[in-house]
Amino acid sequence: MSCPHCSGAVVAAAVPPALREHAPDATVAVCVRCLRVVPASEAGVADAATADPDLSAVDPAFPSGEAGIALALCCGKLESLAVNRASIEALAAHAERSGTDVFAFFERLDAPDAAFDLERRRATLRALL
């Protein structure tokens, strides 16, 4: 049970109905190394998906509950900001409505092996959101 892109460990999550249009499947796997999000079946963890996953295994900055899942899905979209702009905006708004400071989250997020340049994305997100 690992990321099909980088072989990193993954955390499985059941995607809440309100977020499913922004997810690759109803259950997803979030890579602890590259932050990519793939269908849980591709990572071999479909049976392990829960509605309240421990995303602190990805990074301690992740909040719990729907806000954490929204931000994980958002991270999975940051590899292609131009293509995924609408989803990124919707996911960030959902996380904020759930009580999370999205800007503080991205400032605390430590992901040196992310599939995207985190420092550049922080600056772009400040302008975008």
PyMOL commands that place a pseudoatom at each C-alpha (Angstrom):
pseudoatom trace, name=CA, resn=MET, resi=1, chain=A, elem=C, hetatm=0, pos=[0.000, 0.000, 0.000]
pseudoatom trace, name=CA, resn=SER, resi=2, chain=A, elem=C, hetatm=0, pos=[1.939, 2.860, -1.390]
pseudoatom trace, name=CA, resn=CYS, resi=3, chain=A, elem=C, hetatm=0, pos=[1.759, 5.793, -3.768]
pseudoatom trace, name=CA, resn=PRO, resi=4, chain=A, elem=C, hetatm=0, pos=[1.793, 4.623, -7.382]
pseudoatom trace, name=CA, resn=HIS, resi=5, chain=A, elem=C, hetatm=0, pos=[3.872, 7.706, -8.301]
pseudoatom trace, name=CA, resn=CYS, resi=6, chain=A, elem=C, hetatm=0, pos=[6.686, 7.734, -5.718]
pseudoatom trace, name=CA, resn=SER, resi=7, chain=A, elem=C, hetatm=0, pos=[6.164, 4.581, -3.589]
pseudoatom trace, name=CA, resn=GLY, resi=8, chain=A, elem=C, hetatm=0, pos=[5.636, 6.693, -0.461]
pseudoatom trace, name=CA, resn=ALA, resi=9, chain=A, elem=C, hetatm=0, pos=[3.270, 5.622, 2.285]
pseudoatom trace, name=CA, resn=VAL, resi=10, chain=A, elem=C, hetatm=0, pos=[-0.349, 6.742, 1.950]
pseudoatom trace, name=CA, resn=VAL, resi=11, chain=A, elem=C, hetatm=0, pos=[-3.281, 7.658, 4.164]
pseudoatom trace, name=CA, resn=ALA, resi=12, chain=A, elem=C, hetatm=0, pos=[-6.691, 6.456, 3.001]
pseudoatom trace, name=CA, resn=ALA, resi=13, chain=A, elem=C, hetatm=0, pos=[-9.762, 8.653, 3.269]
pseudoatom trace, name=CA, resn=ALA, resi=14, chain=A, elem=C, hetatm=0, pos=[-13.429, 8.413, 2.420]
pseudoatom trace, name=CA, resn=VAL, resi=15, chain=A, elem=C, hetatm=0, pos=[-14.364, 11.612, 0.592]
pseudoatom trace, name=CA, resn=PRO, resi=16, chain=A, elem=C, hetatm=0, pos=[-17.433, 13.387, 1.987]
pseudoatom trace, name=CA, resn=PRO, resi=17, chain=A, elem=C, hetatm=0, pos=[-20.259, 13.805, -0.539]
pseudoatom trace, name=CA, resn=ALA, resi=18, chain=A, elem=C, hetatm=0, pos=[-19.805, 17.603, -0.605]
pseudoatom trace, name=CA, resn=LEU, resi=19, chain=A, elem=C, hetatm=0, pos=[-16.235, 17.164, -1.900]
pseudoatom trace, name=CA, resn=ARG, resi=20, chain=A, elem=C, hetatm=0, pos=[-16.642, 14.249, -4.310]
pseudoatom trace, name=CA, resn=GLU, resi=21, chain=A, elem=C, hetatm=0, pos=[-16.751, 16.354, -7.461]
pseudoatom trace, name=CA, resn=HIS, resi=22, chain=A, elem=C, hetatm=0, pos=[-13.171, 17.426, -6.654]
pseudoatom trace, name=CA, resn=ALA, resi=23, chain=A, elem=C, hetatm=0, pos=[-11.860, 13.926, -5.921]
pseudoatom trace, name=CA, resn=PRO, resi=24, chain=A, elem=C, hetatm=0, pos=[-10.675, 11.175, -8.262]
pseudoatom trace, name=CA, resn=ASP, resi=25, chain=A, elem=C, hetatm=0, pos=[-12.919, 8.656, -6.452]
pseudoatom trace, name=CA, resn=ALA, resi=26, chain=A, elem=C, hetatm=0, pos=[-15.161, 8.287, -3.399]
pseudoatom trace, name=CA, resn=THR, resi=27, chain=A, elem=C, hetatm=0, pos=[-12.177, 6.887, -1.494]
pseudoatom trace, name=CA, resn=VAL, resi=28, chain=A, elem=C, hetatm=0, pos=[-8.710, 8.322, -1.975]
pseudoatom trace, name=CA, resn=ALA, resi=29, chain=A, elem=C, hetatm=0, pos=[-5.133, 7.784, -0.893]
pseudoatom trace, name=CA, resn=VAL, resi=30, chain=A, elem=C, hetatm=0, pos=[-2.997, 10.787, 0.065]
pseudoatom trace, name=CA, resn=CYS, resi=31, chain=A, elem=C, hetatm=0, pos=[0.747, 10.310, -0.295]
pseudoatom trace, name=CA, resn=VAL, resi=32, chain=A, elem=C, hetatm=0, pos=[2.786, 11.363, 2.728]
pseudoatom trace, name=CA, resn=ARG, resi=33, chain=A, elem=C, hetatm=0, pos=[5.771, 12.166, 0.492]
pseudoatom trace, name=CA, resn=CYS, resi=34, chain=A, elem=C, hetatm=0, pos=[4.593, 13.762, -2.778]
pseudoatom trace, name=CA, resn=LEU, resi=35, chain=A, elem=C, hetatm=0, pos=[1.096, 14.849, -1.599]
pseudoatom trace, name=CA, resn=ARG, resi=36, chain=A, elem=C, hetatm=0, pos=[-0.536, 13.403, -4.692]
pseudoatom trace, name=CA, resn=VAL, resi=37, chain=A, elem=C, hetatm=0, pos=[-4.087, 12.132, -4.281]
pseudoatom trace, name=CA, resn=VAL, resi=38, chain=A, elem=C, hetatm=0, pos=[-5.134, 8.996, -6.144]
pseudoatom trace, name=CA, resn=PRO, resi=39, chain=A, elem=C, hetatm=0, pos=[-8.096, 6.619, -5.973]
pseudoatom trace, name=CA, resn=ALA, resi=40, chain=A, elem=C, hetatm=0, pos=[-7.576, 4.403, -2.922]
pseudoatom trace, name=CA, resn=SER, resi=41, chain=A, elem=C, hetatm=0, pos=[-7.831, 1.319, -5.142]
pseudoatom trace, name=CA, resn=GLU, resi=42, chain=A, elem=C, hetatm=0, pos=[-4.723, 2.428, -7.084]
pseudoatom trace, name=CA, resn=ALA, resi=43, chain=A, elem=C, hetatm=0, pos=[-2.736, 2.496, -3.844]
pseudoatom trace, name=CA, resn=GLY, resi=44, chain=A, elem=C, hetatm=0, pos=[-4.215, -0.750, -2.547]
pseudoatom trace, name=CA, resn=VAL, resi=45, chain=A, elem=C, hetatm=0, pos=[-5.923, 0.823, 0.463]
pseudoatom trace, name=CA, resn=ALA, resi=46, chain=A, elem=C, hetatm=0, pos=[-9.577, 1.015, -0.570]
pseudoatom trace, name=CA, resn=ASP, resi=47, chain=A, elem=C, hetatm=0, pos=[-10.650, -1.077, 2.439]
pseudoatom trace, name=CA, resn=ALA, resi=48, chain=A, elem=C, hetatm=0, pos=[-8.745, 1.196, 4.851]
pseudoatom trace, name=CA, resn=ALA, resi=49, chain=A, elem=C, hetatm=0, pos=[-10.521, 4.458, 3.915]
pseudoatom trace, name=CA, resn=THR, resi=50, chain=A, elem=C, hetatm=0, pos=[-12.237, 6.212, 6.813]
pseudoatom trace, name=CA, resn=ALA, resi=51, chain=A, elem=C, hetatm=0, pos=[-14.387, 9.323, 7.073]
pseudoatom trace, name=CA, resn=ASP, resi=52, chain=A, elem=C, hetatm=0, pos=[-11.989, 10.864, 9.625]
pseudoatom trace, name=CA, resn=PRO, resi=53, chain=A, elem=C, hetatm=0, pos=[-8.474, 9.790, 8.600]
pseudoatom trace, name=CA, resn=ASP, resi=54, chain=A, elem=C, hetatm=0, pos=[-5.377, 10.712, 10.605]
pseudoatom trace, name=CA, resn=LEU, resi=55, chain=A, elem=C, hetatm=0, pos=[-3.865, 13.148, 8.132]
pseudoatom trace, name=CA, resn=SER, resi=56, chain=A, elem=C, hetatm=0, pos=[-1.226, 14.159, 10.683]
pseudoatom trace, name=CA, resn=ALA, resi=57, chain=A, elem=C, hetatm=0, pos=[0.718, 11.213, 9.233]
pseudoatom trace, name=CA, resn=VAL, resi=58, chain=A, elem=C, hetatm=0, pos=[0.983, 13.291, 6.050]
pseudoatom trace, name=CA, resn=ASP, resi=59, chain=A, elem=C, hetatm=0, pos=[1.920, 16.447, 7.973]
pseudoatom trace, name=CA, resn=PRO, resi=60, chain=A, elem=C, hetatm=0, pos=[0.969, 17.750, 11.443]
pseudoatom trace, name=CA, resn=ALA, resi=61, chain=A, elem=C, hetatm=0, pos=[-0.411, 20.910, 9.810]
pseudoatom trace, name=CA, resn=PHE, resi=62, chain=A, elem=C, hetatm=0, pos=[-3.445, 19.006, 8.480]
pseudoatom trace, name=CA, resn=PRO, resi=63, chain=A, elem=C, hetatm=0, pos=[-6.649, 19.622, 10.432]
pseudoatom trace, name=CA, resn=SER, resi=64, chain=A, elem=C, hetatm=0, pos=[-9.016, 16.785, 11.184]
pseudoatom trace, name=CA, resn=GLY, resi=65, chain=A, elem=C, hetatm=0, pos=[-12.368, 16.080, 9.600]
pseudoatom trace, name=CA, resn=GLU, resi=66, chain=A, elem=C, hetatm=0, pos=[-13.708, 17.471, 6.351]
pseudoatom trace, name=CA, resn=ALA, resi=67, chain=A, elem=C, hetatm=0, pos=[-11.337, 20.438, 6.427]
pseudoatom trace, name=CA, resn=GLY, resi=68, chain=A, elem=C, hetatm=0, pos=[-8.363, 18.081, 6.381]
pseudoatom trace, name=CA, resn=ILE, resi=69, chain=A, elem=C, hetatm=0, pos=[-9.777, 16.053, 3.519]
pseudoatom trace, name=CA, resn=ALA, resi=70, chain=A, elem=C, hetatm=0, pos=[-10.549, 19.257, 1.583]
pseudoatom trace, name=CA, resn=LEU, resi=71, chain=A, elem=C, hetatm=0, pos=[-6.962, 20.459, 2.054]
pseudoatom trace, name=CA, resn=ALA, resi=72, chain=A, elem=C, hetatm=0, pos=[-5.534, 17.078, 1.092]
pseudoatom trace, name=CA, resn=LEU, resi=73, chain=A, elem=C, hetatm=0, pos=[-7.584, 17.146, -2.111]
pseudoatom trace, name=CA, resn=CYS, resi=74, chain=A, elem=C, hetatm=0, pos=[-6.427, 20.718, -2.667]
pseudoatom trace, name=CA, resn=CYS, resi=75, chain=A, elem=C, hetatm=0, pos=[-2.771, 19.654, -2.334]
pseudoatom trace, name=CA, resn=GLY, resi=76, chain=A, elem=C, hetatm=0, pos=[-3.423, 16.925, -4.863]
pseudoatom trace, name=CA, resn=LYS, resi=77, chain=A, elem=C, hetatm=0, pos=[-4.572, 19.569, -7.331]
pseudoatom trace, name=CA, resn=LEU, resi=78, chain=A, elem=C, hetatm=0, pos=[-1.601, 21.940, -6.902]
pseudoatom trace, name=CA, resn=GLU, resi=79, chain=A, elem=C, hetatm=0, pos=[0.555, 20.153, -9.452]
pseudoatom trace, name=CA, resn=SER, resi=80, chain=A, elem=C, hetatm=0, pos=[-1.484, 21.882, -12.168]
pseudoatom trace, name=CA, resn=LEU, resi=81, chain=A, elem=C, hetatm=0, pos=[-2.818, 25.116, -10.766]
pseudoatom trace, name=CA, resn=ALA, resi=82, chain=A, elem=C, hetatm=0, pos=[-4.128, 26.440, -14.083]
pseudoatom trace, name=CA, resn=VAL, resi=83, chain=A, elem=C, hetatm=0, pos=[-6.164, 23.328, -14.877]
pseudoatom trace, name=CA, resn=ASN, resi=84, chain=A, elem=C, hetatm=0, pos=[-7.454, 22.869, -11.323]
pseudoatom trace, name=CA, resn=ARG, resi=85, chain=A, elem=C, hetatm=0, pos=[-8.075, 26.480, -10.285]
pseudoatom trace, name=CA, resn=ALA, resi=86, chain=A, elem=C, hetatm=0, pos=[-11.843, 26.130, -9.774]
pseudoatom trace, name=CA, resn=SER, resi=87, chain=A, elem=C, hetatm=0, pos=[-11.435, 22.997, -7.625]
pseudoatom trace, name=CA, resn=ILE, resi=88, chain=A, elem=C, hetatm=0, pos=[-8.621, 24.570, -5.597]
pseudoatom trace, name=CA, resn=GLU, resi=89, chain=A, elem=C, hetatm=0, pos=[-10.769, 27.628, -4.877]
pseudoatom trace, name=CA, resn=ALA, resi=90, chain=A, elem=C, hetatm=0, pos=[-13.789, 25.480, -3.934]
pseudoatom trace, name=CA, resn=LEU, resi=91, chain=A, elem=C, hetatm=0, pos=[-11.735, 23.169, -1.701]
pseudoatom trace, name=CA, resn=ALA, resi=92, chain=A, elem=C, hetatm=0, pos=[-10.047, 26.082, 0.071]
pseudoatom trace, name=CA, resn=ALA, resi=93, chain=A, elem=C, hetatm=0, pos=[-13.427, 27.742, 0.625]
pseudoatom trace, name=CA, resn=HIS, resi=94, chain=A, elem=C, hetatm=0, pos=[-14.827, 24.483, 2.041]
pseudoatom trace, name=CA, resn=ALA, resi=95, chain=A, elem=C, hetatm=0, pos=[-11.882, 24.188, 4.445]
pseudoatom trace, name=CA, resn=GLU, resi=96, chain=A, elem=C, hetatm=0, pos=[-12.404, 27.788, 5.575]
pseudoatom trace, name=CA, resn=ARG, resi=97, chain=A, elem=C, hetatm=0, pos=[-16.124, 27.221, 6.135]
pseudoatom trace, name=CA, resn=SER, resi=98, chain=A, elem=C, hetatm=0, pos=[-15.095, 24.240, 8.272]
pseudoatom trace, name=CA, resn=GLY, resi=99, chain=A, elem=C, hetatm=0, pos=[-13.064, 26.576, 10.493]
pseudoatom trace, name=CA, resn=THR, resi=100, chain=A, elem=C, hetatm=0, pos=[-9.548, 26.223, 9.074]
pseudoatom trace, name=CA, resn=ASP, resi=101, chain=A, elem=C, hetatm=0, pos=[-7.204, 29.088, 8.232]
pseudoatom trace, name=CA, resn=VAL, resi=102, chain=A, elem=C, hetatm=0, pos=[-6.067, 27.952, 4.786]
pseudoatom trace, name=CA, resn=PHE, resi=103, chain=A, elem=C, hetatm=0, pos=[-3.186, 30.431, 4.561]
pseudoatom trace, name=CA, resn=ALA, resi=104, chain=A, elem=C, hetatm=0, pos=[-1.838, 29.332, 7.961]
pseudoatom trace, name=CA, resn=PHE, resi=105, chain=A, elem=C, hetatm=0, pos=[-2.115, 25.702, 6.867]
pseudoatom trace, name=CA, resn=PHE, resi=106, chain=A, elem=C, hetatm=0, pos=[-0.029, 26.263, 3.738]
pseudoatom trace, name=CA, resn=GLU, resi=107, chain=A, elem=C, hetatm=0, pos=[2.543, 28.263, 5.726]
pseudoatom trace, name=CA, resn=ARG, resi=108, chain=A, elem=C, hetatm=0, pos=[2.945, 25.401, 8.232]
pseudoatom trace, name=CA, resn=LEU, resi=109, chain=A, elem=C, hetatm=0, pos=[2.885, 22.628, 5.632]
pseudoatom trace, name=CA, resn=ASP, resi=110, chain=A, elem=C, hetatm=0, pos=[6.331, 21.061, 5.281]
pseudoatom trace, name=CA, resn=ALA, resi=111, chain=A, elem=C, hetatm=0, pos=[6.563, 18.957, 2.126]
pseudoatom trace, name=CA, resn=PRO, resi=112, chain=A, elem=C, hetatm=0, pos=[10.046, 19.040, 0.588]
pseudoatom trace, name=CA, resn=ASP, resi=113, chain=A, elem=C, hetatm=0, pos=[9.218, 16.117, -1.727]
pseudoatom trace, name=CA, resn=ALA, resi=114, chain=A, elem=C, hetatm=0, pos=[5.843, 17.413, -2.919]
pseudoatom trace, name=CA, resn=ALA, resi=115, chain=A, elem=C, hetatm=0, pos=[4.996, 16.904, -6.579]
pseudoatom trace, name=CA, resn=PHE, resi=116, chain=A, elem=C, hetatm=0, pos=[4.839, 20.697, -6.886]
pseudoatom trace, name=CA, resn=ASP, resi=117, chain=A, elem=C, hetatm=0, pos=[7.049, 23.579, -5.773]
pseudoatom trace, name=CA, resn=LEU, resi=118, chain=A, elem=C, hetatm=0, pos=[5.435, 24.403, -2.432]
pseudoatom trace, name=CA, resn=GLU, resi=119, chain=A, elem=C, hetatm=0, pos=[7.123, 27.782, -2.050]
pseudoatom trace, name=CA, resn=ARG, resi=120, chain=A, elem=C, hetatm=0, pos=[5.899, 28.972, -5.474]
pseudoatom trace, name=CA, resn=ARG, resi=121, chain=A, elem=C, hetatm=0, pos=[2.421, 27.603, -4.809]
pseudoatom trace, name=CA, resn=ARG, resi=122, chain=A, elem=C, hetatm=0, pos=[2.215, 29.486, -1.488]
pseudoatom trace, name=CA, resn=ALA, resi=123, chain=A, elem=C, hetatm=0, pos=[2.826, 32.774, -3.282]
pseudoatom trace, name=CA, resn=THR, resi=124, chain=A, elem=C, hetatm=0, pos=[0.368, 31.929, -6.058]
pseudoatom trace, name=CA, resn=LEU, resi=125, chain=A, elem=C, hetatm=0, pos=[-2.314, 30.836, -3.580]
pseudoatom trace, name=CA, resn=ARG, resi=126, chain=A, elem=C, hetatm=0, pos=[-2.006, 34.120, -1.676]
pseudoatom trace, name=CA, resn=ALA, resi=127, chain=A, elem=C, hetatm=0, pos=[-2.775, 35.948, -4.918]
pseudoatom trace, name=CA, resn=LEU, resi=128, chain=A, elem=C, hetatm=0, pos=[-5.438, 33.475, -6.072]
pseudoatom trace, name=CA, resn=LEU, resi=129, chain=A, elem=C, hetatm=0, pos=[-7.427, 33.132, -2.876]
for i in range(1, 129): cmd.bond("trace and resi %d" % i, "trace and resi %d" % (i + 1))
show_as sticks, trace
zoom trace
